[in-house]
């Protein structure tokens, strides 16, 4: 809405100025050419006010939606307005320096391969070229053992023992999905990677696949070991990754509960990129399990942050906090207890709230009664594509029962845990 108001106001102002120039040419050829220069345009308006006033009225009318649109934009996205008014968008875009120093020579599927993205996460080494949803060319090596520290691996076609699975894929111009080839032995591989703080591995890489795969690579690689990215020595919160979200949430919990003893459990799957997220996170804080609803928002300048985060940074390890009066200390303890108390979501739970924010109640135990008199109890798994409520109940042994309920047939729903 704000963009439409701003655009409409600018178009009205432009139409008024064009009309003013046309009126000036109607007065005289000399006045017409003079009106193209702003100082002389003002002179024309003063000398021929009766002919220019209608065009000026149209310009003034355009300022109304322009000002309203700018006010709306400032109310919900002040940083974007500042970027527009500062004219930073007029500056030429500078090409960002590569995050990784990858120097590989060779080919993949008979074509030159120049990867610019690389990582080794959860035992999977990935080198890819292209930043689309599907990489134009990609190499995956699934290592059989977990990675701790550096990596040293030498394999020849006749060697025994567990072999990493190698997968190459490529995307042709006329194809929508990439083609892939996999092999589990019969190739040559040399890896010698050493840790590079804060979150990289660097070293030698040599790979030769059998001739029919037309893939040979040799050189130096640099790989990320997680989804964090750093800028000026600090974590870049603008990066969309689960590791960035985990870092932001863990930092928030440490400051909220005034302790560094925070062990965050794995986050639920989320859709990235996004502008805002609602999560229910689990963590052990000072040894106590906690389950907390967290709402994250992302802005262009500061990146991801927890909404409502106003807690102060923790004191540096080893520093001594200044002594305070007993009354202040007791008040601080009471405040800390109030903050540490987990939110009981059963108090305001309703079917409408569940449908509006399903992620807030993910994996919580519920009981549902239907209009037919049936009762279903289980853990909430989300809302499917047809808008049905999904509950899953674990049976004896390893069996599970799944319930799919339409909201219109629910007569009563209860949340069984906070």
Secondary structure, 3 states (H helix, E strand, C coil): CHHHHHHHHHHHHHHHHHHHHHHHHHHCHHHHHHCCCHHHHHHHHHHCHHHHHHHHHHHHHHHHHHHHHHHHHHHHCHHHHHHHHCCHHHCCCCCCCCCCCCEEEEEECCEECCCCEEEEECCEEEEEECCCCCCCEEEEEECCCCCCCCEEEEECCCCCCCCCEEEEEECCCCCCCCEEEEECCCCEEEEEEEEECCCEEEEEEEEECCHHHCCEEEEEEEEECCCCCEECCEECCCCCCHHHHHHHHHHHHHHHCCCCCEEECCCCCCCCCCCEEEEEEEEEECCEEEEEEEEEEEECCCEEEECCCCCCCCCCCCCCCCCCCHHHHHHHHHHHHHHHCCCCCCCCCCHHHHHHCHHHHCCCEEEEEECCCCEEEEEEEEECCCCCEEEEEECCCCCEEEEEECHHHEEEEEECCC
